């Protein structure tokens, strides 16, 4: 029995480097030698709070690698292909899947959450989840395509006109990738709001026009002297910014909620009435998939990166080995952390 290294959550706040059985290829699936795997914000509660579906669990759903073995009935990828992998595994049979809405699947699985993830030397995935990486793009950069597709999908949930003024609430990975995506589609002035000055600095470096730290200048103060945005993209998942999305947008403006909420969201009558009086367009965004699966978001994200229209390299702030175990997780939750996207370099591209 061949054993491979993997990071395994075995209980709440317990991550272990273990040797597990090397995954076996079956029909319709391929074996990936993982090159790079990122840590997503959703991985933090899986580790720190034990928020997994079952123990033990190998995490990791933002990854790239090389196909090293293919199963029967695999026709679209071959051994040696460099790929990024979409982690959602829709059932393909439910009503939503049949309607071409894989993200709405009622019986989905998910790599790194409901089945073995990519914080391991090898992982087996469905052939249909593999997206080939252009030769001009490094696998290190390609490991960021999954969060980039989340940003692209969020923007596409609302119709943003060329030159529109947009405010992004939150300068984490998704917020910063949203800035890059807004620049790629030709948005106008971009305002980014966050409590972390370092991340605001990065936002301005990659294309934001204005960075606001509410600890230094409130949004009330800022918008006394500046016009309101035409659209707001909320990526922080904070009950404060979720409320501010409604308070600080133009009449007939558009709001898309991308960040996952962790606390109750309470709207006072005056704030809620702004939706009515301003005839606001309010919607949510969930993951990053469309038909045909995995969707245009994936091809678009890789094209943006491979052509240089989007440069994700400034967002990669640390590379770690599996032997570092939980160190990058701890780095991400440090007060005023400067970490944006931390990657495990598992089988680095030479």
N, C-alpha and C positions, 0 to 999 in steps of 0.2 A: 504494500500500500504506500503510495507516494504521499508525503506530507509537505505542506507549504505553510508559510508564515501568514498570520492574520491578526488583526486587532479585534478583540472580542469583548463586548460588554457582557459581564457575567452577573452583575447586580448593580444596584444604584451606586453611582460614583465609583465604579470599579471597571477599569479597562485593562485587559491583559493581552500581552503578546503571546500567542499560542501557535502550536503547530496543529493544523487541521488537515483533514483528508483533501487531497487535490480534487476540485470539482470534476465531475464526469460529463462529457458531452453526450447529449441525446438528440434525437431527431428534431430538426428545425432550430437547433441552438448552436452556439459557437463558444469556444474557450478563448478568453481574452487574457493576455499577459498584461497586467495593469502597469501603466507607465506612471501616471500621476493621478492622485485622488484628493479633491478639496474637502474641506470641512465646511459644511453648511450651518447656518444658524439653527436649523431644525435638528441638527445632530447634537447640539448642546443639551437640550433637555433629555435626549435619549441617553446621554452619558451621565450628566450631573443628577438628573431626577429619576433615572431608570425608566424613562418613558418609551419603552419598546413593547412590541406586541408579545414577545416571549424572550426569555433568556435561554441560552446564550444568543447574542446577535452580533454579526459582523456588520459594522456601519459602512457608509460610503456610497454616494449616488452621483457625485460630480466627478467624472473620470474619463480618462482616455487610455488607449493601449493598442496592442497589436494582436490581431487574430492569429492564433497558433494552431488551432484545430477546428474543424467544422464537422457537424453532424450530418446525417442523412437529410435529404430534401432541402439543403441549404444551397441557394443558387445565386444570391446577390452579393455575397462577400466570399473572400477566399483567404487561405493562409497567407500571412504577410501583410494583409491590409491594415493600414493605420486608421483607427476609428475612435469616434466619441460615441457614448452610449446614452440613449434616453432611458431613464430609470423606471418610468411607468410601464407596467405590464397589464394592459387592459384585457378583459376577458374576450372581447371580440364578438360576443353573442347577445349581450343585453340590449335593451331598446336604445340606450344612448350610444353604444358602440355602433349599432346598426344605422343610427342617424348620422354617423361620422363625427361624434363628439366623445373621443376617447377619454378626455379629462373628467367627463361626467360619468364614467363607467361605475356601475353599481357593485362590481365584483372584482375590482382590480387587485393586482399585487404590486409591489414596489421594491426595486433593488435597493438594499441597504436599510430596509425597514421591515418588510414582510418576508424577505428572503435574503440570502447572503449578499452582502455589499462588497465594495471594491477596496476597502482598506485591507487588502490582501494581495498576495503575489498573483493570484489567478482568480477569475470569476467566470461563471457560465451565464450567458445572456441569450435571449431570443435573437435570431438573425435580424428580424424586422426592427429591432431597437438600435441597430448599428448604423451610424452615419459616417461615411468615409471622409477622412480629413485630407484636405488638399495638401499636396507636397510642399507648398510654400508656407505652410503653417506648422509650427512646432506642436508636439503633443502636450507640452507644458501649457501653452496658450489654449489649446483645444479642451483642456480640462475645465475651462471656464465657460464653455458653451452652454452648459445646462443653466446656470444662473443668468447668463446673457439672454437665453430664450425666455426666461421668466420676465425679464425687463421688456423685451420686444413684445411679448404677448400682452403685457399690461398696457403698453402704449397703444397697441392695436385695438384694445377694448373701447377706446374712444377715438373719435375722428379729430386729430390735431392738425389744423391747417398750417401750411408753411408760414413761418414767421410768427406763429402764436407765442404768447408769453406763458411760460409754464413754471410752476413751483413744484419742486420735489421735496417732500418731507422725509428726512432720513438720509444719511450719507454712509450707510453700510454698503455691503457689496451690491445689493440689488439697487439701492439708490444711485450709486455711482455708475453702475452699468446702465441705468435708466438715463443718466446724463449723457453717456456716450451714445446711446441709441437715439435720444432726442436730437443730438447734433447730426447723427447720420441721416435722419429723415428731414432735416431742414427746419427744425423749430427755431423760434426767435430767441428772445431773452430767457435765460434759464436761471432760476433762483433756487438755491439749495439751503435747507434748514437742518441744523444738527447742533448738538451740545458739545461735539468734539471738534476743537479747532484744527487739529491735524487732518482730520478727514475732510473738513471744509476746505482746507488748503489743497488737498488732492483734487477735490471737486472742481476748484477753479483752474487747476493745472490741466485738467482733461476737458474743460469746455464750459463750465458754469460761469455765468457772468457775475453772480453775486452769491456770497455765502453769509448766512445769518446765524449767529449763535444767540438764541433767545436769552441766555444768561447775561449777555452783554447789551442786547437790544431786542426788545419784544417785537412781535409781529405787529402789534397795535401801533407802536412807535414807527416802525419802518413804513407801514402802509398809510400813515398820515401824510407822508411826503412822496409816495410812489403809487402808481396805479396797480390795481389788483390783477392777478394772473387770469388768463382765459381758461386755464386747466390746472388741476392739482393732482399729483400722483403721490399717494401716501404709501410709503414703504416701511415705516418704522414699526407699525403695529401697536402704537401707543394710543391709549384712550385720549390723551391730550391732543396729539396730532390728528387723530381721527375727527375730533371736534373742530380743530382749526381748519381742516380741509373745507368745511362748510362755511366757516366764518370769514375766510380770506380767499374768496374766489369771486370773479366778476359775475354779475347777473347773467343768466343763461350760460353760465360756465359749466365746465365738466370736471367730474371728480372720479378717479378710479382708485379703489382700495386694493393694494397688493399685499401689504404687511399683515401677518397673522396676529389677531388680537389675543392678548393674554389676560386682560382684565375687562370688567364690565364697561360698556360704553354708554354713558348717560348724557342725553342731550336735553338741555333746558328748552322750554317752549320757544324762546326767542331764537335760539340757534336752529331748531327744527323748522321754524317758520321761514327761515332764509331759503330752505329748499323749495318751499311753496312760492314765496314772493319772488324769488330769483329764477324760478322755473329751472332749477339746476338739474343736470343730467348726472345721476349718481349710479355707479356700477361697481362690481367686484371683478377681480381677476384671479383665476385659479390655475396654477401650474403653467404649462407652456406647450400645449398639444393641439393639433388640428388634423384634419383629414386631407390627403392620405397620411396615415401615421408614419413617423412621429409628427410631421407637419412642416409647414413653410417656415416656422420659427427656427427650426434646426438648420435647414439649408441656408436661410438668410443670415443667421448668426455666424456660421462658418465662412460664408462669403464675405460678410463685413470684415471679419478678422483677417482672412487670407488676402484680401485686396488692400488692407491697410486703412479702410474706412473707419474701423474701430480698432484701437490698440489697448488691449487689456493688460499689457505688461506692467504698467504703473500700479495696478491693483494687487499684483502678486508680491506680498510683503514677507514671505518666509517659506523656506523649504525644509522639510523634516523627514526623518527616516521612521520606518515602523518601530525601530528600537527606541525612539523617543517617546513612544506610547502616548500618554495624555498631555505631554508638555504643550503642544500647540493648542489644545483645548483650554488649558489654563491661561495661555497667553491671550486668548480671545476674550476672556472675561475679566482681565485685569482692569482696574479703574482707569479711565481715559486711555484705553488700549489703542495703539496705533496700528494694530493688525487689521488688515482688510481681508485678503484671501490668502489663507495658509494652505499649503499643499503637502501631502506626503509624496515624496519622490521614491517610488517603489522599485520600478525597473526603469531608470532614467534613460531617455533617448540619447544616444551618442551622436 
